Amino acid sequence: MAQQDISFSDTAVRGLPSVEQNSWALWGTVLFLAVAIALPFFLRSFVVFQLTLAMIYAIAIIGLVLLTGINGQFSLGHSAFFGIGAYTAAVLMDQFGVSFYWTLPVAGVVCFVFGFLFGLPALRLEGIYLALATFALAIAMPQILKSSLFEHWTGGVQGIVLIKPDAPFGLPISSDQWLYFLTLAIGLMLAVCAMNIVNSRTGRALIAIRDNPIAARAMGIDISLYKTLAFGVSALFTGIAGALSGVAIQFVAPDSFTFNLAIGLFVGLVVGGVQSIPAALFGGLFVLFVPNIAESVSKGLAGAVYGVILILVIYMMPSGAAGLARLVADKVLMKAHRKGPR
Amino acid sequence: MDLFLHQVLAGLATGGIYACMALAIVMIYQAIDHLNFAQGEMAMFSTFIAWQLMQWGLPYWVAFVATIVISFAAGVLLEQTVLRPLHGAPVLSHIVVFIALFAILNSAAGFIWDYTVKPFPTPFGTQPLFGQGLMSAHDGGMIAVTLIILVLLYLFFRHTRIGLAMRAAAANPASARLVGIRVGWMVALGWGMAAAIGAVAGMLIAPVVFLEPNMMISILLYGFAGAVVGGLTSPLGAVIGGFSVGVIENLAGTFIPYVGREMKLTIALALIVAVLTVKPSGLLGRRVMTRV
């Protein structure tokens, strides 16, 4: 945080560079879109599938950014909402024959309700206590899904097998590619929504609660309402991601939504940068690919390699990839600006 | 009524495990103000070291003491090398490093000693203690050891200078430093003690649940639950909380249909959420006041 403040208050780069930064951001977005749309036509379908998954994780991580980065609440339990989203979609498709596209908003709403409800006890908890409660939620979720109480719908330990939707309108692309584009579109839409939330009155209220709850309350912000809403919205994002993942993998089972998934999402959040929505994509890629890299280094010690990579990342990029990118961008702009006026 | 009493007794037996773990958790929370998610894996690794020492032919109690010493040193070393550079970093970074330690220790233990389940000896024997076989001699011994550790900790924190210094360093690092306490070393000492207590807990738990790299995950959750029930700032509370969690788990398993048997972990979740909602400081914890 301190570094950001310094770079912003540095008068040498005020004014013009902010316009420059904006145009940089615009060009960056255009370039990203062009690459993202072109990619599936050049890659093997398995890689397309992997990238789809990475984007799905990124959507879930955006939910965490809103909760943790913007509102300052912890969660080590988002695997639970991811799982609820996936199961909502799966049960609707499997038991009630609902079309896949309609299950996404339903999964989002169901998760919003669950998140809102879990947000109520979470109101009384701060920092490490909230981490604990959500940790317990993540551990308990697979058992709840396996329980014979719900077995009729969830299929118990067996899980539910799903079918990938084909591309509509007779588009000449495979179902993998279609799901990739669909996820990309939904992801972009949700990312824009999230950014608008952050830049709105609501977003400023959430940030005020994070930075100083007492001052926020003094300014007339209803802390309980905003905190539970943040939990609900965060769960909504994660639930939609969960529903997409269920279809992408074509299978949901209780053991897909263990504590490991929660850890993965949390790590993706921190590695990407807790306050940056675009960096969620980096987080998603990290979640998906780094364990594979670790496994290729050493099969037996994969977990250890992963852990070492994690510690190194925390040492070298304490504010995540977003923080590193901002630092580099500031340096470059500063240099360009110094040369410029002369 | 008979069934009820039996279940309470059996619950106390398993509660001993949780109490052990909760004690180690509270210990490190006192020293560093964070919950260490790698705590269970540290205890598991220590237990493997003890097992290895016994495989090399050392008698039980020699291996027991050696493991405690090794774990203490390893805890101090871990704090000095891995966590020292993170001093002042946000809580999120700490949690990620705990997760990393979790992954490293789990995978290393699996790599060195493989994932087959190993029996672990008990010094107390396995004969039943009260006739009906509800509580074995080992369970009794485990509870006794937990209580002994508790008394030792109480004496250490209340009646030694270094214990006082540790409490000061945790409560108010800046002021503690001003009166000449080496806060960095106190934190390291806290890690060492937590690792040592974790080692004892691991060695007492292993005969019951058997030794393997994943033995600690659900126990860690119950340990957390116990610590929360008792209050994260109170060692005595942690022990009481651990025992109550064991009893509640057993009673719920017997008397509540469905939930009890199949959703045992959910009971821990419900307990944590309930206690944190109704009385966040736990049974014996002190309330933290903030000045505006």
Interface residues (C-beta under 8 A of the other chain):
Chain A: T68 F74 L76 P121 R124 L125 G127 I128 Y129 A131 L132 A133 F135 A136 L137 I139 A140 Q143 I144 K146 S147 S148 L149 I214 F259 I263 F266 V267 L269 V270 V271 V274 G300 L301 A302 G303 A304 Y306 G307 V308 L310 I311 I314 Y315 P318
Chain B: H34 L35 F37 V82 P85 L86 A89 V91 L92 S93 I95 V96 V97 I99 A100 L101 F102 A103 I104 N106 S107 A108 G110 F111 I217 S218 L221 F224 A225 V228 Y258 E262 M263 K264 L265 T266 A268 L269 I272 V273 L276 T277 P280 V292
